[in-house]
């Protein structure tokens, strides 16, 4: 609500970014924190490394989340061919059994 009332409220953007960070909303956190950082530069206010350290944290968390998602997808892609081959073998064996053909 503070942001709606005053678009130049640096602290509102900073705390909104931290709130999004706490909710694991990485993209929103980075966006709000970048606005806070840019406002600090425009307003010639020095917050040391406070804002930039939280931006780095949000970016790192976003990267870790995307990397974990990629790893999970990679695992599925590694397991899927094996599953499909086993399934195909089962279907072929079942069809051979149903037809009464000898396997050996």
Secondary structure, DSSP 8 states (H G I E B T S, - for coil): -HHHH-TT-HHHHHHHHHHHHHTT-HHHHHHHHHHHHHHHHHTT---TTHHHHHHHHHHHHHHHHHHHHHHHHHHHHHHHHHHHHHHHHHHHHHHHHHHT----
